[in-house]
Amino acid sequence: MALDFSLTSEQEQVMEAVRKFAEKEISPGSIERDINGEFHWEGWKKAAEFGLMGMPIPEEYGGQGYDVITTMAAMVGLGKGSKDQGFNLSLGAHLVICAIPIWQWGTEEQKKKYLPKLASGEWIGAFGLTEPNAGSDAFGLRTKAELTPDGKYYILNGTKMFITNGPIANIVLVAARVGEGRGARGLTVFIVETGYPNYVEGFSVAQKLDKVGMRSSPTGELVFEDLKIPAGNVLGGVGNGAMILIDSLTWERSLLIAPAIGSMELGLERAIKYSLEREQFGKPIAKFQAIQHKIAMMKVYLEAARWLVYKSAWLREQGIQSVLDASIAKLFLSEVGIKMAFDEVQIHGGYGLIREYEVERGLRDALLASIGGGTSEIQKTIIARTILGV
Ligand SMILES: Cc1cc2nc3c(=O)[nH]c(=O)nc-3n(C[C@H](O)[C@H](O)[C@H](O)COP(=O)(O)OP(=O)(O)OC[C@H]3O[C@@H](n4cnc5c(N)ncnc54)[C@H](O)[C@@H]3O)c2cc1C
């Protein structure tokens, strides 16, 4: 009797409450924000007041103290209610790969200093691992941190690429190398205060990147030029970066992807409604087997992806860091998310390409999943190496 697929009634309630909130407060204006590449500042404030910025963070640090599964349920609700998937991404990056690593790996002093600001949404967080020449080969990064002779500061030099929230972040967790090692050796994570909106000396945003999807989530190239960081801002110890990065990426591949389950549910509902309403040859297109098969596979993909994501969150709740399960969930969800979004466009015919139907945007937004947080190819490599032991 140990296998239990149900959420508790409280978790269901949280999911529904977040869905309703997001539908009312986050979704409106998504089309314009997509066109203009604008971040939803008003929505950010409202989501912060609603308590979405620090869900699993303990109450003593200003969070809600939710367990991982409740947090995941809330993220699914966010994806279902908010059509602004860029907003969902920004919130996810802030929470899952900035606030959570500080909570998991920070000293008491760091947690007291940073978590209340992040959990209240007053400060926005980001995670800087990728570099212009180190993407999939993340541990080939070149950003360097050198300790000053008095041992009080690190001097940071390097460039980070494609950083979600980068241009508007108050804190960026930056992966850099201390010493001359290669690969995982010397990798260290620093908590970097950017000073946003008045960037500190040594920090700048080289470019805000214009993207095809997730356009309301600011993505930037960040430059560190002799940036002085207090030595106390090392996260989790010098040389422990690889361990922290793998752990953070595992959280990302389990929890940051959860809103996509909600978006997929929304997409399926939209496709069902449209196929029942749209008539061709004197009957609803839902009567055609070709459309039925697409709808059937969308449901299959959704349910399979859901349970992989739920299992990943459940493992975390048990205190298990399963790199394998997180990669499986992330790979499957990304690939079927794109397929589903593509089929939704096809079911909508010409209207699927028209902006106001909000279907083409779903396809553009879906594309990121198989790239961000490690590409699908890299997830396959992780899965294969883990099970082959090579
Ligand atoms: C919108 C957006 C937001 C992002 N947010 C963040 C963020 O917040 N923080 C952050 O640190 N990064 C972020 N990223 C970066 C993202 O994680 C990287 O883009 C991704 O890891 C791939 O790196 P790359 O773009 O350099 O591609 P590359 O690594 O150059 O890959 C190019 C192609 O080669 C393939 N490839 C590379 N190596 C192998 C291999 N060994 N075997 C098989 N195939 C391989 C890849 O799968 C891909 O198809 C973001 C990216 C985007 C687009």
The ligand as an ORCA input file, in Angstrom:
! r2SCAN-3c Opt
* xyz 0 1
  C      16.283     31.682    -22.485
  C      17.453     31.022    -21.813
  C      17.595     31.119    -20.445
  C      18.708     30.552    -19.818
  N      18.888     30.750    -18.476
  C      20.057     30.389    -17.912
  C      20.344     30.742    -16.557
  O      19.521     31.353    -15.859
  N      21.557     30.429    -16.052
  C      22.497     29.762    -16.782
  O      23.582     29.513    -16.255
  N      22.258     29.395    -18.062
  C      21.065     29.700    -18.643
  N      20.801     29.361    -19.947
  C      21.830     28.687    -20.718
  C      21.523     27.245    -21.088
  O      21.640     26.430    -19.955
  C      22.479     26.860    -22.215
  O      22.060     27.565    -23.368
  C      22.516     25.386    -22.477
  O      23.113     24.695    -21.400
  C      23.260     25.033    -23.773
  O      24.470     25.679    -23.891
  P      24.846     26.443    -25.264
  O      23.704     27.334    -25.588
  O      26.171     27.038    -25.105
  O      24.870     25.295    -26.357
  P      26.097     24.318    -26.702
  O      26.591     23.689    -25.465
  O      27.065     25.037    -27.559
  O      25.365     23.206    -27.559
  C      25.087     23.335    -28.946
  C      24.513     22.005    -29.415
  O      25.509     20.963    -29.275
  C      24.999     19.921    -28.462
  N      26.070     19.365    -27.649
  C      27.022     20.026    -26.932
  N      27.814     19.173    -26.280
  C      27.366     17.936    -26.584
  C      27.752     16.615    -26.213
  N      28.769     16.385    -25.371
  N      27.056     15.573    -26.720
  C      26.012     15.767    -27.549
  N      25.587     16.994    -27.938
  C      26.255     18.052    -27.452
  C      23.923     20.585    -27.597
  O      22.993     19.638    -27.072
  C      23.311     21.555    -28.586
  O      22.395     20.865    -29.398
  C      19.665     29.850    -20.580
  C      19.472     29.710    -21.965
  C      18.408     30.301    -22.584
  C      18.264     30.170    -24.068
*
